[in-house]
């Protein structure tokens, strides 16, 4: 995926600030990643320790430098509290998105709001042509959030994902550039965001 600028971008939506994680976030990440949150995520085990959070965050900066992968800490602009994560990575034309939020922040529309900002940023700044995402079939809330981001249901993979010794169905979604452009035309305000710092494109030597 293209590096959009030399520094890690920071995005602002109406209620949220999307910024890079720091090691100061380690205790909060471990706190938010309780058994209920972990149960919705394929690659996360429980109990989730601070050491796991530290090793996860430690990969973010090298990932951005190597491939442009973006792992955003999602915090409330009003309180400054870390609420969750949204990330995107892939090739120059196709990317995958993932996210999670702590239980206290469920039902507030944060996944939709932050996801729309990242989708818009990816299409407008990164020149991505397609973004995909998936969720465990029982996680209906995640499916609704993806649809509100402009994504369309593609397929269900039955008995596909092992999670704690039980296999789950996985549902896949995709939003293409034409889908995004139509969604923006229908409701421009829904995908509004801004960058807190100017986007300075990398030079050819970077």
C-alpha positions in Angstrom: 0.0 0.0 0.0 1.3 3.5 -0.9 2.8 5.6 1.9 0.7 8.7 1.7 3.2 10.9 3.5 6.5 10.7 5.3 4.9 11.0 8.7 2.0 8.9 10.0 -1.2 10.7 9.2 -3.7 11.8 11.9 -7.4 12.0 10.9 -10.2 13.9 12.6 -13.9 13.1 12.3 -16.7 14.8 14.1 -16.2 13.0 17.4 -13.0 11.0 17.0 -9.2 11.5 16.5 -7.4 8.7 14.6 -3.7 8.8 15.5 -0.7 6.4 15.8 -0.5 4.2 18.9 2.3 4.8 21.4 3.7 2.7 24.2 1.7 4.8 26.6 -1.4 3.1 25.2 -0.3 -0.4 26.3 -2.2 -0.6 29.6 -5.4 0.8 28.0 -5.3 -1.6 25.1 -4.9 -4.6 27.5 -7.8 -3.2 29.6 -10.1 -2.8 26.6 -9.3 -6.2 25.2 -11.4 -8.2 27.6 -12.8 -11.7 27.0 -16.0 -10.3 25.2 -14.0 -8.1 22.8 -11.4 -10.9 22.2 -14.2 -13.4 21.4 -15.2 -11.3 18.3 -11.7 -11.2 16.8 -10.2 -14.1 15.0 -6.5 -13.4 15.7 -6.7 -12.4 19.4 -6.4 -14.8 22.3 -7.6 -14.3 25.9 -6.4 -13.3 28.4 -4.8 -10.5 26.5 -1.8 -9.2 28.4 0.1 -5.9 28.4 3.1 -7.7 26.9 0.9 -8.8 24.0 -0.3 -5.2 23.6 3.3 -4.0 23.7 4.5 -6.4 21.0 1.4 -5.5 18.8 2.0 -1.8 19.0 5.8 -2.3 18.4 5.0 -3.6 14.9 3.0 -0.5 13.8 5.8 1.9 12.9 7.9 -0.7 11.0 4.7 -1.8 9.2 4.0 1.8 8.1 7.6 2.3 6.9 7.7 -1.0 5.0 4.3 -1.1 3.4 2.3 2.0 4.3 0.0 -0.1 6.6 -2.0 2.2 8.9 -2.9 1.1 12.4 -4.9 3.9 14.0 -5.7 4.4 17.7 -9.2 5.7 17.9 -9.7 8.2 20.7 -12.6 10.5 21.7 -11.8 14.1 20.8 -13.7 15.3 23.8 -12.3 13.1 26.6 -9.0 12.0 24.9 -9.9 8.4 25.9 -8.7 5.6 23.8 -11.8 3.7 22.5 -10.4 1.2 20.0 -8.5 0.6 16.8 -9.1 0.7 13.0 -6.4 -0.4 10.5 -6.0 -0.8 6.8 -3.2 -2.5 4.8 -2.6 -4.3 1.5 -1.4 -3.6 -2.0 -1.5 -0.3 -4.0 -4.9 -1.1 -5.3 -6.6 -3.5 -2.8 -6.6 -3.3 0.9 -8.2 -5.0 3.9 -9.7 -3.3 7.0 -9.9 -4.5 10.5 -11.1 -2.9 13.8 -12.1 -3.4 17.4 -13.6 -1.2 20.2 -13.8 -1.6 23.9 -17.1 -2.6 25.4 -17.8 0.8 27.0 -17.8 2.3 23.5 -20.1 -0.1 21.8 -23.4 1.3 20.4 -22.1 4.8 19.9 -21.4 4.6 16.2 -17.7 4.9 16.6 -16.9 1.9 14.3 -19.0 3.5 11.5 -17.6 7.0 12.0 -13.9 6.0 12.2 -14.4 3.4 9.4 -15.9 6.0 7.1 -13.0 8.3 7.7 -10.5 5.6 6.8 -12.5 4.4 3.8 -12.6 8.0 2.5 -8.9 8.6 3.2 -8.0 5.3 1.4 -9.9 6.1 -1.7 -9.0 9.8 -1.9 -5.4 9.9 -0.7 -4.1 6.3 -1.2 -5.9 5.8 -4.6 -7.1 2.4 -3.4 -9.6 0.7 -5.8 -11.2 -1.9 -3.4 -11.4 -2.4 0.4 -12.5 -5.6 1.9 -13.4 -6.6 5.5 -14.9 -9.6 7.2 -16.5 -10.6 10.5 -17.6 -13.7 12.4 -21.2 -14.4 11.4 -22.6 -14.0 14.9 -21.2 -10.5 15.2 -24.2 -8.8 13.7 -23.2 -5.4 15.0 -20.0 -5.5 13.0 -21.9 -6.4 9.8 -24.2 -3.4 10.3 -21.2 -1.1 10.7 -19.5 -2.3 7.5 -22.7 -1.7 5.6 -22.9 1.9 6.9 -19.3 2.3 5.7 -20.6 1.6 2.2 -19.5 -2.0 2.0 -21.6 -4.7 0.3 -22.0 -8.3 1.4 -20.1 -10.6 -0.9 -20.2 -14.2 0.6 -20.4 -16.4 3.6 -17.7 -19.0 4.3 -19.3 -21.7 6.4 -17.3 -23.4 9.2 -14.3 -21.4 8.1 -12.7 -19.7 11.1 -11.5 -21.5 14.2 -12.0 -19.5 17.4 -11.3 -21.1 20.7 -11.8 -24.7 19.5 -15.1 -23.8 17.7 -15.4 -23.2 13.9 -17.4 -20.1 12.9 -18.9 -18.9 9.6 -17.1 -15.8 8.2 -18.9 -13.1 6.3 -17.1 -11.0 3.7 -17.8 -7.5 2.5 -16.3 -5.2 -0.1 -16.5 -1.6 -1.1 -15.1 -0.5 -4.5 -14.2 2.9 -5.8 -17.5 3.3 -7.7 -19.4 2.2 -4.6 -17.6 4.8 -2.5 -18.2 7.5 -5.1 -21.9 6.8 -5.2 -22.1 6.7 -1.4 -20.4 10.1 -1.2 -22.7 11.5 -3.8 -25.7 10.3 -1.8 -24.5 11.6 1.6 -21.3 13.7 1.4 -21.4 14.7 5.1 -21.3 11.0 6.2 -17.7 10.5 4.9 -16.3 13.9 6.0 -13.0 14.0 7.8 -9.9 16.2 7.9 -6.2 15.7 8.4 -4.8 17.4 11.5 -1.4 17.9 9.7 -0.8 18.7 6.0 -0.3 15.7 3.8 3.3 15.9 2.4 3.8 13.3 -0.3 7.1 11.4 0.0 9.8 12.2 -2.4 11.0 9.5 -4.9 14.0 8.7 -2.6 11.8 7.9 0.4 
